[in-house]
């Protein structure tokens, strides 16, 4: 799996390959590194809808007491996001705008369509109308239903910086951490109950004992938002 610097370099390459027009079906990504694919699959499964809980592979931002100012700021974010996402109810428009399906071939409860250019820009500044990923659910007949979006922040972002993007009293940001991957030539035969974002190996020493590849972080900070939830308390995945 790539280091953060390599990942950012890959983003630049990806910008040159974004489809110029809409496609009838989301493209399938090729994965030359089976270990990377399994790590991404595990992360995608852990990023499914629902509450996140701190554990050996998940770090959560600290909780804060909700204030009227925080609620007002969160409500403004929701309104901005609703307006910016309306056109993406048609997934083909999202693809045309650079949102690429992530592991679309897998039977996941929720799929991320990621704009790698926005992911790069969000490492430096935040625009509520420009989420890094859109969240879709597959529908019968092969369609896609837009359900929400995902904001991101750099892995080293401070608590203050996360709070300035989305109030910590409203949402809890999370990171996927302490990932052990097998060597590339052993990926296909690896025991994936031990490796990846859901594996039992969660320390660098344990990873070294099996000659694995250690990743302190997989991606950076992320938070999901569901702007059409009727209950404001459910709009921000916690």
Backbone torsions as a table, in degrees:
resi	resn	phi	psi	omega
1	UNK	NA	152.4	-172.7
2	UNK	-80.2	148.2	169.3
3	UNK	-70.4	169.0	-178.6
4	UNK	-62.0	-41.2	179.8
5	UNK	-63.6	-40.9	178.2
6	UNK	-66.4	-36.5	178.9
7	UNK	-62.9	-42.7	177.8
8	UNK	-65.2	-35.1	176.0
9	UNK	-65.6	-37.6	178.5
10	UNK	-65.6	-31.6	177.0
11	UNK	-60.0	-43.5	179.9
12	UNK	-61.1	-39.4	177.8
13	UNK	-66.1	-40.1	-177.4
14	UNK	-63.3	-29.5	-179.3
15	UNK	-60.1	-30.0	-178.3
16	UNK	-80.8	-9.1	-176.3
17	UNK	-115.2	8.6	178.2
18	UNK	-66.6	132.4	-179.1
19	UNK	-59.0	139.5	-179.8
20	UNK	-77.9	-26.1	-178.8
21	UNK	-132.6	173.6	-179.7
22	UNK	-70.0	153.1	178.2
23	UNK	-117.7	156.1	-179.0
24	UNK	-73.3	-34.9	177.7
25	UNK	-134.5	145.1	178.2
26	UNK	-58.3	136.6	-179.8
27	UNK	-69.1	153.5	176.0
28	UNK	-95.6	132.2	-178.8
29	UNK	-83.7	143.6	173.4
30	UNK	-88.4	138.6	179.9
31	UNK	-122.0	105.3	-180.0
32	UNK	-81.5	-17.8	178.6
33	UNK	-112.5	103.6	-177.1
34	UNK	-62.0	-35.7	178.8
35	UNK	-63.0	-41.8	178.3
36	UNK	-63.0	-41.7	179.9
37	UNK	-61.4	-43.0	180.0
38	UNK	-65.3	-38.6	178.0
39	UNK	-64.5	-43.2	179.0
40	UNK	-65.1	-39.1	178.5
41	UNK	-62.0	-45.2	179.3
42	UNK	-62.8	-40.3	178.4
43	UNK	-65.7	-41.7	179.4
44	UNK	-61.7	-40.6	178.7
45	UNK	-66.5	-38.0	178.7
46	UNK	-73.4	-21.3	179.6
47	UNK	-88.7	10.7	179.6
48	UNK	-66.8	165.2	-178.2
49	UNK	-58.0	148.8	177.6
50	UNK	128.0	-178.2	-178.0
51	UNK	-83.5	141.2	175.0
52	UNK	-98.5	143.2	179.9
53	UNK	-124.7	138.0	179.3
54	UNK	-61.1	143.1	-179.4
55	UNK	-169.1	-170.0	-177.0
56	UNK	-63.9	-22.4	-178.4
57	UNK	-115.4	4.7	-178.7
58	UNK	-132.2	130.4	172.6
59	UNK	-117.3	131.5	-179.8
60	UNK	-110.2	148.3	173.3
61	UNK	-68.4	155.0	-178.1
62	UNK	-68.2	152.1	176.7
63	UNK	-81.6	150.6	175.7
64	UNK	-135.0	161.0	178.1
65	UNK	-77.2	131.2	-178.2
66	UNK	-67.8	135.4	176.4
67	UNK	-119.9	156.6	177.5
68	UNK	-56.9	-37.0	179.9
69	UNK	-65.4	-40.7	178.3
70	UNK	-64.2	-43.4	-179.8
71	UNK	-63.7	-40.0	178.3
72	UNK	-63.4	-40.9	179.8
73	UNK	-68.3	-39.4	178.1
74	UNK	-65.9	-39.6	178.4
75	UNK	-63.8	-36.9	178.2
76	UNK	-66.7	-37.6	176.9
77	UNK	-62.2	-42.3	179.6
78	UNK	-61.3	-45.1	-179.4
79	UNK	-63.4	-42.0	178.2
80	UNK	-63.2	-43.2	-177.9
81	UNK	-67.2	-41.6	178.5
82	UNK	-56.3	-46.2	-178.0
83	UNK	-64.6	-41.5	-176.3
84	UNK	-74.4	-25.1	-176.6
85	UNK	-89.2	-14.2	-172.3
86	UNK	-53.8	-42.6	-178.2
87	UNK	-68.5	-20.8	-176.7
88	UNK	-86.3	6.4	170.1
89	UNK	-60.0	-25.9	170.9
90	UNK	-92.9	107.4	-174.2
91	UNK	-61.1	-24.8	-179.9
92	UNK	-67.3	-31.2	174.7
93	UNK	-67.8	-39.4	178.3
94	UNK	-61.7	-44.4	179.5
95	UNK	-63.7	-41.8	179.1
96	UNK	-62.4	-29.6	179.7
97	UNK	-88.5	5.6	173.7
98	UNK	102.8	6.6	177.2
99	UNK	-86.3	114.0	-175.1
100	UNK	-99.4	129.9	178.2
101	UNK	-60.6	137.7	-178.5
102	UNK	-110.7	113.2	-179.7
103	UNK	54.7	45.3	-176.9
104	UNK	-63.6	-21.6	-177.0
105	UNK	-77.5	-12.6	-176.6
106	UNK	-87.2	148.0	179.4
107	UNK	-81.8	69.0	-179.0
108	UNK	-94.4	152.2	177.9
109	UNK	-69.2	-19.5	-178.5
110	UNK	-151.3	138.4	-177.6
111	UNK	-119.3	142.0	178.4
112	UNK	-99.0	126.0	169.5
113	UNK	-104.2	112.4	-168.9
114	UNK	-107.9	135.5	174.3
115	UNK	-102.2	104.4	-173.2
116	UNK	-69.8	-26.3	175.0
117	UNK	-66.2	-45.2	178.1
118	UNK	-65.3	-36.1	176.9
119	UNK	-59.6	-39.9	177.8
120	UNK	-66.6	-46.6	-178.7
121	UNK	-64.0	-36.1	-179.3
122	UNK	-70.4	-9.0	172.8
123	UNK	-72.7	-16.8	-174.9
124	UNK	-115.1	-38.2	177.6
125	UNK	-150.9	166.1	-171.1
126	UNK	-116.0	133.7	174.7
127	UNK	-131.9	114.2	-175.9
128	UNK	-61.4	-23.3	-179.2
129	UNK	-87.4	2.0	-174.6
130	UNK	-130.6	68.2	179.3
131	UNK	-66.5	151.8	178.3
132	UNK	-67.1	-39.3	-178.0
133	UNK	-133.1	150.3	169.7
134	UNK	-104.5	146.7	-177.8
135	UNK	-108.8	123.8	-179.6
136	UNK	-125.2	152.8	173.9
137	UNK	-119.7	133.6	177.8
138	UNK	-68.0	141.3	179.2
139	UNK	-117.7	158.3	177.7
140	UNK	-55.5	137.5	-179.6
141	UNK	95.1	1.0	176.5
142	UNK	89.9	12.2	178.9
143	UNK	-87.6	-180.0	-179.1
144	UNK	-135.1	129.1	178.1
145	UNK	-107.3	124.0	178.2
146	UNK	-73.6	127.2	-178.8
147	UNK	-116.9	-25.0	-176.7
148	UNK	178.4	-155.5	-176.3
149	UNK	-151.1	168.4	177.6
150	UNK	-131.2	126.9	172.3
151	UNK	-94.0	152.4	178.2
152	UNK	-131.7	163.4	176.5
153	UNK	-149.0	156.8	-179.3
154	UNK	-59.8	152.3	-179.1
155	UNK	-57.6	-33.8	-177.5
156	UNK	-93.8	11.5	-179.3
157	UNK	-60.4	137.6	-179.6
158	UNK	-76.3	164.5	175.9
159	UNK	-58.1	-40.5	179.1
160	UNK	-61.7	-42.2	-178.4
161	UNK	-67.4	-40.4	176.9
162	UNK	-62.1	-43.0	-178.8
163	UNK	-65.1	-33.4	179.0
164	UNK	-68.7	-27.6	178.5
165	UNK	-80.0	-55.4	177.4
166	UNK	-137.8	124.8	-175.6
167	UNK	-54.6	131.3	-179.4
168	UNK	-69.8	-16.1	176.5
169	UNK	-79.6	-13.3	-178.3
170	UNK	-104.4	-41.0	-176.8
171	UNK	-133.5	153.5	175.2
172	UNK	-112.5	114.9	173.9
173	UNK	-69.0	155.6	176.7
174	UNK	-141.9	157.1	175.6
175	UNK	-129.8	149.1	172.4
176	UNK	-97.3	122.4	-170.9
177	UNK	-132.6	169.8	172.8
178	UNK	54.4	60.7	-176.4
179	UNK	-105.0	129.2	174.5
180	UNK	-111.6	125.9	177.6
181	UNK	-114.8	147.7	175.7
182	UNK	-73.7	165.2	173.2
183	UNK	-62.6	150.6	-173.2
184	UNK	-57.1	-38.5	-176.9
185	UNK	-76.3	-3.1	179.2
186	UNK	-116.4	5.4	-172.2
187	UNK	-62.3	-42.1	-175.5
188	UNK	-66.7	-31.1	-178.3
189	UNK	-97.6	3.6	-174.8
190	UNK	-70.3	151.3	174.0
191	UNK	-87.6	102.0	-173.6
192	UNK	-80.4	5.2	167.4
193	UNK	-77.8	-16.2	178.9
194	UNK	-99.6	-33.2	-173.4
195	UNK	-101.0	164.5	172.9
196	UNK	86.0	-177.6	-175.3
197	UNK	-66.6	-12.8	177.3
198	UNK	-117.7	9.5	-175.6
199	UNK	-79.0	165.5	-177.8
200	UNK	-77.6	-20.8	179.0
201	UNK	-79.2	121.0	-174.3
202	UNK	-135.8	11.7	177.5
203	UNK	-131.0	153.4	-179.4
204	UNK	-64.8	-38.4	179.5
205	UNK	-62.3	-44.4	-179.9
206	UNK	-65.4	-35.3	178.3
207	UNK	-68.3	-39.4	179.7
208	UNK	-65.7	-34.3	-179.4
209	UNK	-63.1	-28.5	179.3
210	UNK	-102.9	13.8	179.4
211	UNK	57.8	40.8	-180.0
212	UNK	-90.5	176.0	176.9
213	UNK	-104.2	118.0	-173.5
214	UNK	-90.8	133.0	176.6
215	UNK	-127.0	106.4	178.5
216	UNK	-60.5	-31.9	-179.4
217	UNK	-138.4	143.2	171.8
218	UNK	-117.1	109.9	-173.0
219	UNK	69.2	-164.9	179.9
220	UNK	-116.6	-149.6	176.5
221	UNK	-74.4	147.0	177.4
222	UNK	-148.8	154.0	176.4
223	UNK	-148.7	137.9	-179.9
224	UNK	-98.0	146.9	177.3
225	UNK	-139.2	137.2	-179.3
226	UNK	-119.5	87.8	-167.7
227	UNK	-69.2	-13.7	-179.4
228	UNK	-99.4	8.3	175.3
229	UNK	-64.4	132.5	179.8
230	UNK	-70.7	-29.0	178.3
231	UNK	-94.8	112.3	-178.7
232	UNK	-54.7	-29.4	-179.1
233	UNK	-68.3	-19.9	-179.7
234	UNK	-98.6	-3.6	-177.5
235	UNK	-66.4	-33.1	-178.3
236	UNK	-107.1	117.2	-179.9
237	UNK	-65.3	129.9	-178.0
238	UNK	-120.6	NA	NA
